[in-house]
Amino acid sequence: MTDNNLESQTLFLMLIEPQYLFYLHYASVQSQVDQDSWLTEAKPCADLWRCINEIGAIPLDQLHPETAAAQGYERFVIRMEIIRLSNGDHEGSLIVLPHSTGEMARNAGLLVRGELAELVKHLGIPFEHTMRDDQSHYITIAGRLGDADYFAFSRAFCTLVQNAFAQMQKPDAWPFPETHLLSLKTFDLREVIVGEDGLINRPIERQFFVNSPAEALAKLLMLPSGGFDEKTARDLGFDHYWFEASIHKQDELAPIAFTVNHKPPREKWTLSDEKNAGRLLVFESALTDVVEQIGLQVTRPDGANPNVVVRLDEWNVDSDHLEPTDETKAIVANLPIVHADLLAPTRFTSMQTFSFDHLGSKLGIEGIIALKQHIGSSDDLQPLLFRLLAADHTSFDLNTAKKLDDPHQITGAMILDNEGNILFQMGTHNQVLPGAKPGIYMGVSPVLLQEKSLQALAPQQLTLDQGGAWIEGGDLRYAKIADLTSPSIYISPGFGRFSLMLESKYISSLLEKFPERALYDPSATLRAAAYYVELEWKLTHPGTQNIELFVHHIPCDNPNDAFKTANDHRSLFRNRRSLIDFELSAISVLQQIDRAPVLTIFSDIGNPSVSALLVDKAAMSPACEAAYDQFLKTLNVVAEVKAAILAASRSAREFRGDDEKKGPGLRP
C-alpha cells in the first residue's frame, strides 16, 4: 500500500459531495409546542442553488403561522435552516416575527450569512436590514398584499429561485423527460382552408413525445398503412392522411428516421420495383439494432452508406392501395405482445394545440402548417403539467398571438385520462368557460384534485384571487389565472406561486432521473486525492429523538495534511451554538485505496474539550503510520485522552456500527 496510490482516482472524478444540509421543522398552527404534531425533514444539498430550490418547493403560506392557518394548513414551518457541512455554520435561516410590529410581522424573511449572503449580493438583491454582528442580513421572501390573508413571493425571492433553476441545469440541457418524438404531418380530409394557391386541406402536424426511438418506431408501425397514401386514405374513408412521418431526437430538427413512398409509374415498373416499391423506412445505420429488435429484417449496409432502407408497405396491383407487407403484418400483430412495454397505456395524456390560422394565405407556403399538436403521455402528472405551463400562456389570446414574432395562438391545452376524459385544461374564457369574465382560466376535475402529485402543488392557491372558491363549469372546477382586460396581461399571484412550486419540484425530479443534465457549483465536485477527512454530523430530530447522520469529506494530498486537517476541526466539537440539535459526532481520516478509516476522533459527551481516538494502525501504510506518530507528538491532549487511545485492528466505522441511520454522503 502506498501513500500516492490513486488507483481508484477515476471513481471519484465528478463525484458530487453535499456541501449543505437543508433543514425544515413543521409545527401545528394550533399549538407550536405539541410535539406529536412536529414534523422535521433534512436533505443534503450539493450547493446553495439546490437549497434555494428546496425553498421554492414549499407552499408559500406555510412560511407563517397566520397565513398557514388562514389557508387551511395544519402545519407551518417554524424553523428552516441552511447549514454548511464543512463547519456547521448556519448560512440561511427563516425569520418570522408574528408578534412584532410593522411589515416584518406580516412577512416571511430569510437571514443570510457567509456564502449565501455573498450569492444574494452578487445577484444584485439589496439587503433590507443588517444585524448587529454585521455578518447577518435580512431579505423578505414573501409578504401580504394589503389586507390579504395569503402570501405573494417577493421580487428578491423570485430572482433567487429563477437563478436556481438556471444554475441547476446545463444551459443546453433538454428540459423535458422525453428523449425522442414521432412527428406526423397530416392533411385533414374533412376540412379545407384558403391557402396561397386556393383551397387546401388543413395541414396539421402532431408531435408525439416518447422515451426512446424504439417507442417511436413501435407507435409508427401501429398506424394503418393506408393512411400514408392520399388515394388509399380517401378510398377507405379515412378522415386524414399522413404525408410525412419522421422520428427525431427531441433537441434536433434533422430526423434520425423517416418514411417515404416509392411509386414509379405503373407502366414503367421493373422487377426491382416489384420488390422495392411501397412505403420505405429510411433510418440512420446507428438505429439498426433498434429496428431489428422491433422485428424488421435489415440488410446491413456497407460502411460508406450512412442510411438503411427497409420496406414496410407495398402497392396492391389490383386496387393500387398501399398495404403492409406480410412481414409488417406479422410484426404489427405481435407488437402489443412482444413489446407491450413500448405500447402500454399511461394514466395521463397531454395535448397542446397551436393554431396558425391567423396567418391567412401564408398557410399555402411550403413548410407552414395550420395546426400543430404536442402530445405527451405519462403515469406522472407533473411533467405533463410542466410542459403545458412552460408554453407562453399569453398566446391563448389571439390579439397577443398576432403581435408575436413567432406567431401562433394556443387554442387548446388539456390533460386526459386513458379513457379520454378531460381532467385538466387551460384557455381563454371563450375557449373553456363561455360567459365568464375575460381572462385565461385553468380547469381541474375533482378526480385530479385528489391526485397526490397535484395536491403536493397546493392547487387551492390558484383560487386566491377569487376568494378561495373554484368556479364551477361542467365537469371541471376553474380558477382565473390571468386577466385580459389590463393594459398588460395580469397574472394572478396564485398562478405565479403554483408555477414556481411546480418548476422547483419538477426540476429536482428531472435531474434525479437525468443526472447528466445537472450543473453543479464547482465546490460540490469532490476531487480525487490520496486521503480524505470525513466529518460526521449528528442530527437529533426534535420530538422523536431519532438520530440521522450526515457526512462531509475534505480531500488531502498526503497523510500529514490529513492528520493536521482532522486536528484543526476538533474545535467544532465545542461549537454547541447550533439553532437545532445538530453537532459534530466524529472526525475520521480515510485512505483513498479502500476508504477505511485509519483514525477516528470522538468528542466526550460530558466534556467536549476532551477527545478520544480510535486507531486502526494495521490499515496504515508506513508513511501514514509515521505521519500518525508525528501527529500524536504534536497533539495537545491530557493524559486521560492518551489512555483512551485504542490500538484496535477494527475500523472506526465498525466501531460505530453499520446499522446507524446515515444520511447521504458521496453520490455519483
C-alpha positions as CSV (number, residue, x, y, z in Angstrom):
1,M,0.0,0.0,0.0
2,T,1.5,3.4,-1.0
3,D,0.5,6.9,0.0
4,N,0.2,8.2,-3.6
5,N,-1.9,5.2,-4.6
6,L,-4.7,6.7,-6.7
7,E,-5.8,3.5,-8.5
8,S,-9.4,4.4,-7.9
9,Q,-8.9,8.1,-8.9
10,T,-11.4,7.8,-11.8
11,L,-14.0,6.5,-9.4
12,F,-14.0,9.8,-7.6
13,L,-13.8,12.1,-10.6
14,M,-17.0,14.1,-10.8
15,L,-18.4,12.7,-7.5
16,I,-20.8,15.2,-6.1
17,E,-20.2,16.0,-2.4
18,P,-23.1,17.6,-0.5
19,Q,-22.0,21.0,0.8
20,Y,-25.1,21.9,2.7
21,L,-27.9,20.5,4.8
22,F,-31.4,21.9,4.2
23,Y,-33.5,21.5,7.4
24,L,-37.2,22.1,7.9
25,H,-39.2,21.8,11.1
26,Y,-43.0,22.0,10.9
27,A,-45.2,22.7,13.9
28,S,-49.0,22.7,14.4
29,V,-50.8,26.0,13.7
30,Q,-52.9,25.2,16.8
31,S,-50.1,24.5,19.2
32,Q,-46.4,25.1,18.4
33,V,-45.3,23.1,21.5
34,D,-47.4,20.0,20.6
35,Q,-44.5,17.6,19.9
36,D,-46.9,14.9,18.5
37,S,-47.6,17.3,15.5
38,W,-44.0,18.1,14.8
39,L,-42.5,17.1,11.5
40,T,-38.9,17.5,10.5
41,E,-37.0,17.0,7.3
42,A,-33.3,17.1,6.5
43,K,-31.9,16.9,2.9
44,P,-28.2,17.1,1.9
45,C,-27.8,19.5,-1.0
46,A,-24.8,19.8,-3.3
47,D,-24.8,23.6,-3.4
48,L,-26.7,26.7,-2.4
49,W,-28.8,26.7,-5.6
50,R,-30.3,23.4,-4.6
51,C,-31.1,24.7,-1.1
52,I,-32.9,27.7,-2.7
53,N,-34.8,25.4,-5.0
54,E,-36.0,23.5,-1.9
55,I,-37.5,26.7,-0.5
56,G,-39.3,27.2,-3.8
57,A,-41.0,23.8,-3.4
58,I,-42.6,24.8,-0.1
59,P,-46.2,26.2,-0.2
60,L,-45.6,29.9,0.4
61,D,-48.4,30.3,3.0
62,Q,-46.7,27.6,5.2
63,L,-43.9,30.0,6.0
64,H,-46.0,32.0,8.5
65,P,-48.4,30.7,11.2
66,E,-51.1,33.3,10.3
67,T,-51.2,32.6,6.6
68,A,-50.9,28.9,7.1
69,A,-54.0,28.9,9.4
70,A,-55.9,31.2,7.1
71,Q,-55.3,28.9,4.1
72,G,-56.3,25.8,6.0
73,Y,-52.9,24.2,6.6
74,E,-52.4,22.1,9.7
75,R,-48.7,22.9,10.0
76,F,-46.4,25.8,9.3
77,V,-42.6,26.0,9.0
78,I,-41.4,27.0,12.5
79,R,-37.7,26.7,11.6
80,M,-35.8,26.5,8.3
81,E,-32.0,26.3,8.2
82,I,-29.3,26.1,5.6
83,I,-26.3,24.6,7.3
84,R,-22.8,24.4,5.8
85,L,-21.5,20.8,6.3
86,S,-17.8,21.8,6.2
87,N,-18.1,23.8,9.5
88,G,-21.7,23.6,10.8
89,D,-22.4,27.3,10.2
90,H,-26.0,28.3,9.6
91,E,-25.9,30.4,6.4
92,G,-29.6,30.8,5.9
93,S,-32.5,30.9,8.5
94,L,-36.2,31.6,8.1
95,I,-37.2,34.7,10.1
96,V,-40.8,35.1,11.0
97,L,-41.8,37.6,13.7
98,P,-45.6,37.3,14.0
99,H,-45.7,39.1,17.4
100,S,-43.6,42.1,16.4
101,T,-44.9,45.2,14.7
102,G,-44.6,46.6,11.2
103,E,-44.1,44.8,7.9
104,M,-41.7,42.2,9.4
105,A,-44.6,40.9,11.5
106,R,-46.6,40.3,8.3
107,N,-43.8,38.9,6.1
108,A,-41.5,35.9,6.0
109,G,-37.8,36.7,5.6
110,L,-34.5,35.0,5.2
111,L,-31.5,35.8,7.3
112,V,-28.4,35.2,5.1
113,R,-24.8,34.9,6.1
114,G,-21.5,33.7,4.6
115,E,-21.6,32.3,1.1
116,L,-25.3,32.7,0.9
117,A,-25.0,36.4,1.7
118,E,-22.3,36.7,-1.0
119,L,-24.6,35.0,-3.5
120,V,-27.5,37.3,-2.7
121,K,-25.3,40.3,-3.1
122,H,-23.9,39.0,-6.4
123,L,-27.4,38.8,-7.8
124,G,-27.9,42.5,-7.0
125,I,-30.6,41.8,-4.3
126,P,-30.4,44.6,-1.7
127,F,-30.2,43.7,2.0
128,E,-33.2,45.2,3.8
129,H,-31.6,45.0,7.3
130,T,-28.1,44.2,8.6
131,M,-27.9,42.7,12.1
132,R,-25.7,44.0,14.8
133,D,-23.0,41.4,14.1
134,D,-22.6,42.9,10.6
135,Q,-22.5,39.3,9.3
136,S,-26.2,38.6,9.1
137,H,-28.5,40.3,6.6
138,Y,-32.3,40.2,6.2
139,I,-34.3,39.9,2.9
140,T,-38.0,39.4,2.5
141,I,-39.0,36.3,0.6
142,A,-42.8,36.6,1.0
143,G,-45.3,39.2,2.0
144,R,-49.0,40.0,2.1
145,L,-50.6,42.4,-0.4
146,G,-52.8,44.9,1.5
147,D,-55.3,43.0,3.7
148,A,-54.8,39.7,2.0
149,D,-54.5,36.6,4.2
150,Y,-52.1,34.9,1.9
151,F,-48.5,35.4,0.7
152,A,-47.1,36.6,-2.6
153,F,-43.5,36.0,-3.2
154,S,-41.1,39.0,-3.2
155,R,-39.1,40.1,-6.2
156,A,-36.0,39.0,-4.3
157,F,-37.3,35.5,-3.8
158,C,-38.4,35.2,-7.4
159,T,-34.9,36.3,-8.5
160,L,-33.3,33.7,-6.2
161,V,-35.4,30.8,-7.4
162,Q,-35.3,31.7,-11.1
163,N,-31.5,31.8,-10.9
164,A,-31.5,28.5,-9.1
165,F,-33.5,27.0,-12.0
166,A,-30.8,28.2,-14.4
167,Q,-27.8,27.2,-12.3
168,M,-29.0,23.6,-11.6
169,Q,-29.1,22.6,-15.3
170,K,-26.6,22.7,-18.1
171,P,-27.5,25.6,-20.4
172,D,-28.1,23.3,-23.4
173,A,-29.9,20.5,-21.4
174,W,-33.2,19.4,-22.8
175,P,-35.9,20.5,-20.2
176,F,-38.3,17.6,-20.6
177,P,-38.1,13.9,-19.7
178,E,-38.9,12.5,-23.1
179,T,-35.8,11.9,-25.3
180,H,-37.4,11.5,-28.8
181,L,-40.5,12.4,-30.8
182,L,-42.6,11.0,-33.5
183,S,-43.7,13.7,-36.0
184,L,-46.8,13.0,-38.2
185,K,-47.6,15.7,-40.8
186,T,-51.2,15.3,-41.9
187,F,-53.8,16.7,-44.3
188,D,-57.3,16.8,-42.7
189,L,-59.5,15.5,-45.5
190,R,-62.7,16.7,-43.7
191,E,-61.8,20.4,-43.8
192,V,-60.4,22.8,-46.4
193,I,-58.9,26.3,-45.8
194,V,-57.8,29.1,-48.0
195,G,-54.2,28.8,-48.9
196,E,-51.9,30.9,-51.2
197,D,-52.9,28.8,-54.2
198,G,-56.6,28.4,-53.3
199,L,-58.4,25.8,-51.3
200,I,-56.3,23.2,-49.5
201,N,-56.9,20.6,-46.9
202,R,-55.9,21.8,-43.4
203,P,-52.3,20.8,-42.8
204,I,-51.7,19.5,-39.3
205,E,-48.5,18.3,-37.5
206,R,-48.8,16.1,-34.5
207,Q,-45.7,15.5,-32.4
208,F,-45.8,12.6,-30.0
209,F,-43.2,12.8,-27.2
210,V,-41.7,9.4,-26.4
211,N,-38.9,7.9,-24.2
212,S,-36.9,6.1,-26.9
213,P,-36.6,5.6,-30.6
214,A,-38.0,2.1,-30.2
215,E,-41.2,3.5,-28.7
216,A,-41.5,6.0,-31.6
217,L,-41.0,3.2,-34.1
218,A,-43.5,0.9,-32.4
219,K,-46.1,3.7,-32.5
220,L,-45.3,4.4,-36.1
221,L,-45.8,0.7,-37.1
222,M,-49.1,0.5,-35.4
223,L,-50.6,3.2,-37.7
224,P,-52.7,1.8,-40.6
225,S,-50.6,1.7,-43.8
226,G,-53.5,3.1,-45.9
227,G,-53.3,6.4,-44.0
228,F,-49.9,7.1,-45.7
229,D,-51.3,7.5,-49.2
230,E,-53.9,10.0,-50.2
231,K,-55.8,7.8,-52.7
232,T,-55.9,4.9,-50.4
233,A,-57.0,7.0,-47.5
234,R,-59.8,8.6,-49.5
235,D,-61.0,5.3,-50.9
236,L,-61.0,3.7,-47.5
237,G,-62.9,6.6,-46.0
238,F,-60.1,7.9,-43.7
239,D,-60.6,11.5,-42.5
240,H,-56.9,12.3,-42.9
241,Y,-53.7,11.0,-44.5
242,W,-50.1,11.4,-43.4
243,F,-47.9,12.9,-46.0
244,E,-44.8,12.9,-43.8
245,A,-43.6,10.8,-40.8
246,S,-40.3,11.1,-39.0
247,I,-38.5,10.3,-35.8
248,H,-36.3,12.8,-34.1
249,K,-34.2,13.3,-31.1
250,Q,-36.0,15.9,-29.0
251,D,-33.5,18.7,-29.4
252,E,-32.6,18.1,-33.1
253,L,-34.5,19.2,-36.2
254,A,-32.9,16.6,-38.5
255,P,-34.7,13.2,-38.4
256,I,-33.0,10.0,-37.4
257,A,-35.6,8.0,-39.3
258,F,-38.5,8.8,-41.7
259,T,-40.8,7.1,-44.2
260,V,-41.1,7.9,-47.9
261,N,-43.5,6.5,-50.6
262,H,-41.7,5.0,-53.6
263,K,-44.2,4.6,-56.5
264,P,-42.8,4.7,-60.1
265,P,-45.3,4.9,-62.9
266,R,-47.0,1.5,-63.2
267,E,-46.3,1.2,-67.0
268,K,-42.6,1.6,-66.3
269,W,-42.3,-0.9,-63.4
270,T,-39.3,-3.2,-63.4
271,L,-38.7,-6.4,-61.4
272,S,-36.8,-4.3,-59.0
273,D,-39.8,-2.0,-58.4
274,E,-42.0,-5.1,-57.6
275,K,-39.6,-5.8,-54.7
276,N,-38.9,-2.3,-53.6
277,A,-41.8,0.0,-54.4
278,G,-44.1,0.9,-51.5
279,R,-43.6,2.8,-48.2
280,L,-40.0,2.7,-47.1
281,L,-38.5,3.3,-43.7
282,V,-35.2,5.2,-44.0
283,F,-33.0,5.4,-40.9
284,E,-29.5,6.1,-39.7
285,S,-27.4,3.0,-39.5
286,A,-26.9,3.7,-35.8
287,L,-30.5,2.6,-35.3
288,T,-30.1,-0.8,-36.9
289,D,-30.1,-2.6,-33.6
290,V,-33.3,-0.9,-32.5
291,V,-35.1,-1.7,-35.8
292,E,-34.0,-5.3,-35.6
293,Q,-35.2,-5.6,-32.0
294,I,-38.7,-4.5,-33.2
295,G,-38.6,-7.4,-35.6
296,L,-37.8,-5.9,-39.0
297,Q,-35.3,-7.7,-41.2
298,V,-32.4,-5.4,-42.1
299,T,-29.8,-5.8,-44.7
300,R,-26.9,-4.0,-43.2
301,P,-25.2,-1.5,-45.5
302,D,-21.6,-1.2,-46.2
303,G,-19.6,1.3,-44.1
304,A,-19.9,4.1,-46.7
305,N,-23.7,4.2,-46.5
306,P,-25.0,6.2,-43.5
307,N,-28.6,5.2,-44.1
308,V,-30.5,1.9,-44.2
309,V,-33.8,1.3,-46.0
310,V,-36.5,-1.2,-45.1
311,R,-39.8,-1.7,-46.9
312,L,-42.9,-1.5,-44.7
313,D,-45.7,-1.4,-47.2
314,E,-46.3,-2.5,-50.8
315,W,-48.8,-1.4,-53.6
316,N,-51.7,-3.7,-54.3
317,V,-51.7,-4.3,-58.0
318,D,-55.5,-4.5,-58.3
319,S,-56.6,-1.6,-56.1
320,D,-53.5,0.5,-56.3
321,H,-53.8,0.8,-52.5
322,L,-50.9,1.0,-50.1
323,E,-50.9,-2.2,-47.9
324,P,-48.5,-3.7,-45.3
325,T,-46.1,-6.4,-46.5
326,D,-46.6,-9.9,-45.0
327,E,-43.6,-9.2,-42.7
328,T,-45.0,-5.9,-41.5
329,K,-48.4,-7.6,-40.8
330,A,-46.8,-10.3,-38.6
331,I,-44.7,-7.7,-36.7
332,V,-47.8,-5.5,-36.1
333,A,-49.8,-8.4,-34.9
334,N,-47.1,-9.4,-32.3
335,L,-46.0,-5.9,-31.2
336,P,-48.6,-5.4,-28.4
337,I,-47.5,-8.8,-27.0
338,V,-43.7,-8.9,-27.6
339,H,-43.2,-5.2,-26.9
340,A,-46.0,-4.4,-24.6
341,D,-43.7,-2.0,-22.6
342,L,-43.5,0.3,-25.7
343,L,-47.2,0.4,-26.2
344,A,-48.6,0.2,-22.7
345,P,-51.3,2.8,-22.0
346,T,-50.4,5.5,-19.5
347,R,-52.6,7.2,-16.9
348,F,-52.4,10.6,-18.4
349,T,-52.1,12.2,-21.9
350,S,-51.4,15.8,-22.5
351,M,-52.4,17.6,-25.7
352,Q,-51.4,21.2,-26.6
353,T,-52.7,22.7,-29.8
354,F,-51.1,25.7,-31.6
355,S,-53.1,27.4,-34.4
356,F,-51.6,29.4,-37.2
357,D,-54.9,30.2,-38.8
358,H,-54.5,33.9,-38.4
359,L,-51.6,33.8,-40.9
360,G,-54.2,33.5,-43.6
361,S,-53.0,32.9,-47.1
362,K,-49.4,32.3,-45.9
363,L,-50.5,28.8,-44.9
364,G,-50.2,27.7,-48.5
365,I,-46.4,28.3,-48.4
366,E,-44.4,25.1,-48.3
367,G,-43.4,24.2,-44.7
368,I,-46.1,26.2,-42.9
369,I,-48.9,24.2,-41.3
370,A,-52.2,25.4,-39.9
371,L,-52.2,23.5,-36.7
372,K,-49.6,21.8,-34.5
373,Q,-50.3,19.5,-31.6
374,H,-47.8,18.4,-28.9
375,I,-48.9,15.1,-27.4
376,G,-47.3,13.5,-24.4
377,S,-48.2,10.6,-22.2
378,S,-47.0,9.6,-18.7
379,D,-48.0,8.0,-15.5
380,D,-46.6,11.0,-13.7
381,L,-48.7,14.1,-13.8
382,Q,-46.1,16.8,-13.1
383,P,-44.0,16.5,-16.3
384,L,-47.2,16.9,-18.4
385,L,-48.3,19.9,-16.3
386,F,-44.9,21.5,-16.7
387,R,-44.9,21.1,-20.4
388,L,-48.3,22.8,-20.7
389,L,-47.3,25.6,-18.4
390,A,-43.9,26.1,-20.0
391,A,-45.5,27.5,-23.1
392,D,-46.2,31.2,-23.3
393,H,-49.7,31.2,-21.8
394,T,-50.4,34.7,-23.0
395,S,-50.6,33.1,-26.5
396,F,-54.1,31.8,-25.6
397,D,-55.3,35.3,-26.5
398,L,-55.5,35.9,-30.3
399,N,-54.6,39.6,-30.1
400,T,-51.4,38.7,-28.3
401,A,-50.7,35.9,-30.8
402,K,-50.8,38.4,-33.7
403,K,-48.1,40.5,-32.0
404,L,-45.6,37.8,-31.5
405,D,-42.5,37.4,-33.8
406,D,-43.2,33.7,-34.0
407,P,-46.9,33.9,-34.3
408,H,-49.2,31.2,-33.1
409,Q,-52.3,31.0,-30.9
410,I,-52.7,28.3,-28.3
411,T,-56.2,27.0,-28.9
412,G,-56.2,24.1,-26.6
413,A,-54.2,22.7,-23.6
414,M,-55.5,19.7,-21.8
415,I,-54.7,16.5,-19.9
416,L,-56.9,13.4,-20.4
417,D,-57.1,10.1,-18.7
418,N,-56.7,6.8,-20.5
419,E,-60.4,6.8,-21.3
420,G,-60.3,10.2,-23.0
421,N,-62.0,12.2,-20.2
422,I,-60.7,15.7,-19.7
423,L,-59.0,16.1,-16.3
424,F,-57.3,19.5,-16.9
425,Q,-57.5,22.3,-19.4
426,M,-56.4,25.9,-19.9
427,G,-57.7,28.5,-22.2
428,T,-59.4,31.8,-22.6
429,H,-62.9,32.4,-21.3
430,N,-64.2,31.9,-24.8
431,Q,-62.4,28.6,-25.2
432,V,-63.2,26.9,-21.9
433,L,-65.7,28.9,-20.0
434,P,-68.1,30.8,-22.2
435,G,-69.9,33.6,-20.4
436,A,-67.1,34.1,-17.8
437,K,-65.3,37.4,-17.4
438,P,-62.5,37.9,-19.9
439,G,-59.3,36.1,-18.9
440,I,-57.3,32.9,-19.1
441,Y,-58.7,30.1,-17.0
442,M,-57.4,26.8,-15.6
443,G,-59.9,23.9,-15.1
444,V,-59.3,20.9,-12.9
445,S,-61.5,17.9,-12.4
446,P,-62.5,16.8,-8.9
447,V,-60.8,13.5,-9.6
448,L,-57.5,15.1,-10.4
449,L,-57.7,17.3,-7.3
450,Q,-57.3,14.0,-5.3
451,E,-54.1,13.1,-7.1
452,K,-51.2,13.2,-4.7
453,S,-48.8,14.8,-7.2
454,L,-51.2,17.7,-7.7
455,Q,-52.0,18.0,-4.0
456,A,-48.3,18.5,-3.5
457,L,-48.5,21.7,-5.5
458,A,-51.3,23.1,-3.3
459,P,-53.8,23.7,-6.1
460,Q,-56.1,25.6,-3.8
461,Q,-53.7,28.6,-4.1
462,L,-54.9,29.0,-7.7
463,T,-58.2,30.4,-6.3
464,L,-56.6,33.0,-4.0
465,D,-57.8,35.9,-6.3
466,Q,-61.4,34.6,-6.2
467,G,-62.0,34.3,-2.5
468,G,-60.7,30.7,-2.3
469,A,-63.6,29.2,-4.2
470,W,-63.5,27.4,-7.5
471,I,-65.7,28.5,-10.4
472,E,-68.0,25.6,-11.4
473,G,-68.1,24.8,-15.1
474,G,-69.4,21.5,-16.3
475,D,-67.2,18.6,-15.1
476,L,-64.3,20.9,-14.1
477,R,-63.6,23.5,-11.5
478,Y,-62.0,26.7,-12.8
479,A,-59.6,29.3,-11.5
480,K,-58.9,32.6,-13.3
481,I,-55.1,32.7,-13.7
482,A,-54.7,35.8,-15.9
483,D,-56.8,39.0,-16.7
484,L,-57.0,40.1,-20.3
485,T,-58.6,43.5,-19.5
486,S,-55.5,45.1,-18.1
487,P,-53.1,47.1,-20.4
488,S,-50.7,44.2,-20.0
489,I,-51.9,40.7,-19.1
490,Y,-52.1,40.4,-15.3
491,I,-51.0,37.1,-13.9
492,S,-52.7,36.1,-10.6
493,P,-50.5,35.6,-7.5
494,G,-51.8,32.1,-7.0
495,F,-50.9,31.0,-10.5
496,G,-47.4,32.6,-10.1
497,R,-46.9,30.6,-6.9
498,F,-48.3,27.4,-8.4
499,S,-46.0,27.6,-11.4
500,L,-42.9,28.3,-9.2
501,M,-43.7,25.3,-7.0
502,L,-44.2,23.1,-10.0
503,E,-40.9,24.1,-11.6
504,S,-39.0,23.6,-8.3
505,K,-40.3,20.1,-7.8
506,Y,-40.1,19.2,-11.5
507,I,-36.5,20.2,-12.0
508,S,-35.4,18.2,-8.9
509,S,-37.2,15.2,-10.2
510,L,-35.9,15.6,-13.8
511,L,-32.2,16.0,-12.7
512,E,-32.6,12.9,-10.5
513,K,-33.7,10.9,-13.5
514,F,-31.1,12.5,-15.8
515,P,-28.0,13.4,-13.7
516,E,-26.0,14.0,-16.9
517,R,-28.1,17.2,-17.4
518,A,-27.3,18.6,-14.0
519,L,-25.0,21.5,-13.4
520,Y,-23.2,22.0,-10.0
521,D,-21.3,24.7,-8.3
522,P,-17.6,23.7,-8.7
523,S,-17.2,23.4,-4.9
524,A,-19.6,20.4,-5.0
525,T,-17.3,18.3,-7.1
526,L,-15.0,16.1,-4.9
527,R,-11.6,15.9,-6.4
528,A,-9.6,12.7,-6.3
529,A,-7.0,12.6,-3.5
530,A,-4.8,10.1,-1.6
531,Y,-6.7,10.8,1.7
532,Y,-9.9,12.3,2.9
533,V,-11.0,13.7,6.2
534,E,-14.6,12.8,7.0
535,L,-16.8,15.0,9.2
536,E,-19.7,13.1,10.6
537,W,-22.6,15.2,11.8
538,K,-25.4,14.0,14.1
539,L,-28.9,15.4,13.8
540,T,-31.4,14.6,16.5
541,H,-34.9,15.2,15.3
542,P,-37.0,17.0,17.9
543,G,-39.9,15.3,19.4
544,T,-38.8,11.8,18.3
545,Q,-35.2,11.7,19.3
546,N,-34.5,9.9,16.0
547,I,-30.8,10.3,15.0
548,E,-29.7,10.9,11.5
549,L,-26.0,11.1,10.4
550,F,-24.6,13.1,7.6
551,V,-21.0,13.1,6.3
552,H,-18.8,15.6,4.5
553,H,-15.4,14.9,3.0
554,I,-12.3,17.1,2.7
555,P,-9.6,15.9,0.2
556,C,-6.0,15.8,1.4
557,D,-2.9,15.0,-0.8
558,N,-0.8,13.4,1.9
559,P,-1.2,11.9,5.4
560,N,0.4,14.9,7.2
561,D,-2.2,17.2,5.7
562,A,-4.9,14.7,6.6
563,F,-4.0,14.4,10.3
564,K,-3.5,18.2,10.6
565,T,-6.9,18.9,8.9
566,A,-8.5,16.4,11.3
567,N,-6.9,18.1,14.3
568,D,-7.9,21.6,13.1
569,H,-11.5,20.5,13.0
570,R,-11.6,19.3,16.6
571,S,-12.7,22.8,17.7
572,L,-16.0,22.1,16.0
573,F,-16.8,19.6,18.8
574,R,-17.0,22.6,21.2
575,N,-19.3,24.5,18.9
576,R,-22.7,24.0,20.6
577,R,-24.3,27.1,19.2
578,S,-26.4,25.4,16.6
579,L,-30.0,26.5,16.5
580,I,-31.1,22.9,16.2
581,D,-29.8,19.7,17.8
582,F,-27.0,19.3,15.2
583,E,-23.5,18.6,16.2
584,L,-20.2,17.1,15.0
585,S,-20.0,13.5,16.3
586,A,-16.8,12.2,14.7
587,I,-13.8,13.1,12.6
588,S,-12.1,10.3,10.5
589,V,-9.1,10.1,8.3
590,L,-9.7,7.8,5.3
591,Q,-7.2,6.3,2.9
592,Q,-8.2,6.5,-0.7
593,I,-7.4,2.9,-1.6
594,D,-10.4,1.4,0.3
595,R,-11.8,4.4,2.2
596,A,-11.3,2.6,5.5
597,P,-10.8,4.9,8.5
598,V,-7.3,4.7,9.9
599,L,-8.2,7.3,12.6
600,T,-11.4,8.5,14.2
601,I,-11.7,11.2,16.7
602,F,-14.7,11.3,19.1
603,S,-15.8,14.1,21.4
604,D,-16.5,13.2,25.1
605,I,-20.2,13.9,25.6
606,G,-19.7,15.3,29.1
607,N,-16.7,17.4,28.2
608,P,-16.5,18.4,24.5
609,S,-12.9,19.7,25.0
610,V,-11.7,16.1,25.6
611,S,-11.3,13.8,22.7
612,A,-10.9,10.1,22.3
613,L,-9.1,8.4,19.4
614,L,-9.8,5.1,17.7
615,V,-6.9,3.9,15.6
616,D,-6.5,1.2,13.0
617,K,-2.7,1.1,12.7
618,A,-2.9,-2.2,10.8
619,A,-4.5,-0.5,7.9
620,M,-1.9,2.3,7.7
621,S,0.9,2.4,5.2
622,P,4.4,3.0,6.6
623,A,4.3,6.7,5.6
624,C,0.8,7.1,7.1
625,E,1.9,5.5,10.3
626,A,4.9,7.8,10.5
627,A,2.6,10.8,10.0
628,Y,0.3,9.5,12.7
629,D,3.2,9.1,15.2
630,Q,4.2,12.7,14.4
631,F,0.6,13.8,14.8
632,L,0.5,12.2,18.4
633,K,3.6,14.2,19.4
634,T,2.0,17.5,18.5
635,L,-1.5,16.6,19.7
636,N,-2.3,18.7,22.8
637,V,-4.3,16.2,24.8
638,V,-4.4,15.4,28.5
639,A,-3.3,12.1,30.0
640,E,-6.8,10.8,30.2
641,V,-7.1,11.2,26.4
642,K,-3.9,9.3,25.7
643,A,-5.2,6.5,27.9
644,A,-8.2,6.3,25.7
645,I,-6.2,5.6,22.5
646,L,-7.1,2.1,21.4
647,A,-4.7,0.0,19.3
648,A,-7.6,-1.7,17.6
649,S,-7.5,-3.5,14.3
650,R,-11.1,-2.9,13.6
651,S,-12.1,0.2,11.8
652,A,-13.8,3.2,13.2
653,R,-16.8,2.6,11.0
654,E,-17.1,-0.9,12.5
655,F,-16.8,0.6,16.0
656,R,-19.7,3.0,15.4
657,G,-21.8,0.3,13.8
658,D,-23.1,-0.1,10.3
659,D,-26.7,-0.1,11.4
660,E,-26.9,3.5,12.3
661,K,-29.1,5.6,10.0
662,K,-26.8,7.8,7.9
663,G,-27.7,10.5,5.5
664,P,-26.3,10.5,2.0
665,G,-22.6,11.4,1.7
666,L,-20.9,10.8,-1.6
667,R,-23.1,10.1,-4.6
668,P,-22.2,9.8,-8.3
